[in-house]
């Protein structure tokens, strides 16, 4: 992983271009700091460290992170692990997130991730915007679940396991929401579609076997 580093007096911004899907939360939140029309495109001196820290934490992919001189600004995971379906796009995960292999090997740990659900990403299990190239369509409006009346707080880790040629297996307390923010699942284990073919999106229905999904 190659990180681009932009040093300021009070805060240093890091950027992983491979994880960026141009959600533009940074550009909209602090345009004086994040300007893709300039080189370098990040200038940490154009806003106070607190503002930059807040804006970076809106980045849904984890492409942007920061190191602040003031330790009080340090990013902390959301108290509740959550996964939200983006319309015609990825799964946005927030919390104490660990991507691990089926053998239990650590792959990636972060507080924010965008996870592919169209099946076409070349950076699986992360999204790389391939859903645009294949014209993936799913509004992400699965109906609220029967036990979806209250947020279930968690302080534990959420393991995200990309199974071989199959779904994304989530282990750990998690709240899953549809694109309208309605809770569609709460619990400690669920399998989410990442082949793009499920008729029960975002949940897996076994379609990966029928369509010959390979990961």
C-alpha positions as CSV (number, residue, x, y, z in Angstrom):
1,X,0.0,0.0,0.0
2,X,1.5,3.3,-1.1
3,X,0.4,6.3,1.0
4,X,0.6,9.9,-0.1
5,X,1.6,12.1,2.9
6,X,0.7,15.7,3.2
7,X,2.4,17.4,6.2
8,X,1.0,20.4,8.0
9,X,2.1,22.1,11.2
10,X,-0.8,20.7,13.3
11,X,-2.0,17.8,11.3
12,X,-0.7,15.4,8.7
13,X,-3.0,13.9,6.1
14,X,-2.4,10.5,4.5
15,X,-4.1,9.3,1.3
16,X,-4.4,5.9,-0.2
17,X,-5.4,6.5,-3.9
18,X,-6.3,2.8,-4.4
19,X,-9.1,3.0,-1.9
20,X,-10.6,6.3,-3.1
21,X,-13.9,6.1,-5.0
22,X,-14.3,9.9,-5.2
23,X,-17.2,10.2,-2.8
24,X,-16.1,13.8,-2.5
25,X,-17.0,14.2,1.2
26,X,-13.5,15.8,1.6
27,X,-13.9,18.2,-1.3
28,X,-17.4,19.3,-0.2
29,X,-16.4,19.5,3.5
30,X,-13.2,21.5,3.2
31,X,-12.7,22.7,-0.4
32,X,-9.8,24.9,0.6
33,X,-7.9,21.9,1.9
34,X,-9.0,19.3,-0.6
35,X,-8.8,20.6,-4.2
36,X,-8.4,18.0,-7.0
37,X,-7.6,20.8,-9.5
38,X,-4.4,21.7,-7.7
39,X,-1.0,19.9,-7.2
40,X,-0.6,18.8,-4.5
41,X,-4.3,18.4,-4.1
42,X,-4.2,18.5,-0.2
43,X,-3.0,21.5,1.7
44,X,-3.4,20.9,5.5
45,X,-2.5,24.6,6.2
46,X,-5.7,25.9,4.7
47,X,-8.0,25.0,7.7
48,X,-7.6,24.3,11.4
49,X,-6.7,20.8,12.4
50,X,-10.1,20.1,14.1
51,X,-12.0,20.9,10.9
52,X,-9.8,18.7,8.8
53,X,-10.1,15.8,11.3
54,X,-13.9,16.0,11.2
55,X,-14.0,16.1,7.4
56,X,-11.6,13.2,7.0
57,X,-13.8,11.1,9.2
58,X,-16.7,11.5,6.8
59,X,-14.6,9.7,4.1
60,X,-16.6,6.5,3.6
61,X,-13.7,4.4,2.2
62,X,-10.8,5.0,4.6
63,X,-8.7,6.4,1.8
64,X,-8.0,9.5,4.0
65,X,-6.6,9.4,7.5
66,X,-4.8,11.9,9.6
67,X,-2.3,12.2,12.4
68,X,-2.9,15.3,14.6
69,X,-0.5,17.0,17.0
70,X,-3.4,17.3,19.4
71,X,-4.2,13.8,20.6
72,X,-7.8,14.8,21.5
73,X,-8.5,14.8,17.7
74,X,-7.5,11.2,17.2
75,X,-10.1,9.2,15.3
76,X,-12.0,6.6,17.3
77,X,-14.2,3.9,15.8
78,X,-17.9,4.4,15.9
79,X,-19.3,2.8,19.1
80,X,-21.6,0.6,16.9
81,X,-20.4,-1.4,14.0
82,X,-22.6,-0.7,11.0
83,X,-22.9,-1.5,7.3
84,X,-25.1,0.7,5.0
85,X,-26.1,-0.1,1.4
86,X,-25.3,2.6,-1.1
87,X,-27.8,2.9,-4.0
88,X,-26.3,1.1,-7.0
89,X,-23.0,1.1,-5.2
90,X,-21.0,-0.4,-2.4
91,X,-21.5,-1.4,1.2
92,X,-20.3,1.4,3.5
93,X,-18.9,-0.1,6.8
94,X,-18.0,1.8,9.9
95,X,-16.7,0.7,13.3
96,X,-14.0,-1.6,14.5
97,X,-13.4,-3.3,11.3
98,X,-11.1,-6.2,10.5
99,X,-10.9,-7.9,7.1
100,X,-9.5,-11.4,7.6
101,X,-9.1,-14.4,5.4
102,X,-11.0,-17.7,5.9
103,X,-7.8,-19.0,7.6
104,X,-8.0,-16.1,10.1
105,X,-5.1,-14.1,8.6
106,X,-5.4,-10.3,9.1
107,X,-5.7,-8.4,5.8
108,X,-6.9,-4.9,6.8
109,X,-8.0,-3.1,9.9
110,X,-9.7,0.3,9.7
111,X,-12.6,2.3,11.0
112,X,-14.2,3.0,7.5
113,X,-14.4,0.9,4.4
114,X,-16.3,0.7,1.1
115,X,-16.9,-2.9,0.2
116,X,-17.7,-4.2,-3.3
117,X,-21.2,-5.8,-3.8
118,X,-21.4,-5.7,-7.6
119,X,-18.8,-8.5,-8.1
120,X,-16.6,-6.6,-10.6
121,X,-14.1,-4.7,-8.4
122,X,-10.4,-5.4,-9.2
123,X,-9.6,-4.5,-5.6
124,X,-11.9,-7.0,-3.8
125,X,-13.2,-7.0,-1.2
126,X,-13.0,-3.2,-1.5
127,X,-14.9,-1.1,-4.0
128,X,-13.0,0.4,-6.9
129,X,-16.1,2.1,-8.6
130,X,-16.5,-0.8,-11.1
131,X,-20.2,-0.7,-10.3
132,X,-20.3,2.3,-12.7
133,X,-18.5,0.5,-15.5
134,X,-20.9,-2.5,-15.4
135,X,-24.0,-0.4,-14.7
136,X,-24.8,-2.2,-11.5
137,X,-28.4,-1.6,-10.4
138,X,-29.8,-2.1,-6.9
139,X,-31.5,0.7,-5.0
140,X,-30.4,-0.8,-1.7
141,X,-33.9,-0.7,-0.3
142,X,-34.3,-4.1,1.4
143,X,-37.3,-4.1,3.9
144,X,-36.6,-3.4,7.6
145,X,-36.1,-6.6,9.6
146,X,-38.4,-7.9,12.2
147,X,-35.9,-7.2,15.0
148,X,-34.8,-3.8,13.6
149,X,-36.3,-1.5,16.2
150,X,-33.3,-0.4,18.2
151,X,-29.6,0.2,17.7
152,X,-27.5,-2.5,19.4
153,X,-24.3,-0.9,20.8
154,X,-21.1,-2.7,20.6
155,X,-17.5,-2.2,21.7
156,X,-16.2,-5.4,19.9
157,X,-14.5,-6.0,16.6
158,X,-16.4,-6.9,13.5
159,X,-14.6,-9.4,11.3
160,X,-15.3,-9.2,7.6
161,X,-14.4,-12.5,5.8
162,X,-14.4,-12.6,2.0
163,X,-15.2,-16.2,1.4
164,X,-13.6,-17.9,-1.6
165,X,-15.9,-17.4,-4.6
166,X,-18.7,-16.6,-2.2
167,X,-20.3,-14.0,0.1
168,X,-18.9,-11.6,2.7
169,X,-19.2,-13.3,6.0
170,X,-19.6,-10.9,8.9
171,X,-18.8,-12.1,12.5
172,X,-19.4,-9.7,15.4
173,X,-22.1,-7.4,16.5
174,X,-23.3,-5.4,13.5
175,X,-26.3,-3.3,12.4
176,X,-27.1,-3.4,8.7
177,X,-29.1,-0.6,7.1
178,X,-30.7,0.0,3.7
179,X,-30.1,3.1,1.6
180,X,-32.8,5.0,3.5
181,X,-31.0,4.3,6.8
182,X,-33.6,1.8,8.0
183,X,-32.2,-1.2,10.0
184,X,-32.6,-4.4,8.0
185,X,-30.5,-6.6,10.3
186,X,-29.0,-6.6,13.8
187,X,-27.0,-9.5,15.1
188,X,-23.7,-11.2,15.3
189,X,-23.4,-13.2,12.1
190,X,-24.6,-12.5,8.5
191,X,-23.6,-13.3,5.0
192,X,-23.8,-10.4,2.5
193,X,-23.8,-10.7,-1.3
194,X,-20.6,-9.6,-3.2
195,X,-21.3,-11.3,-6.5
196,X,-24.0,-8.9,-7.6
197,X,-26.4,-11.6,-8.4
198,X,-28.5,-12.1,-5.3
199,X,-32.2,-11.6,-5.5
200,X,-32.2,-10.7,-1.8
201,X,-29.5,-8.0,-1.8
202,X,-27.7,-7.1,0.3
203,X,-28.0,-10.6,1.7
204,X,-26.5,-13.7,0.0
205,X,-29.0,-16.1,-1.5
206,X,-26.5,-18.6,-3.0
207,X,-26.5,-16.9,-6.5
208,X,-22.6,-16.9,-6.5
209,X,-22.7,-20.6,-7.3
210,X,-25.3,-20.3,-10.1
211,X,-23.4,-17.5,-11.9
212,X,-19.9,-18.9,-11.3
213,X,-18.6,-15.9,-9.2
214,X,-14.8,-16.0,-8.8
215,X,-12.9,-13.9,-6.3
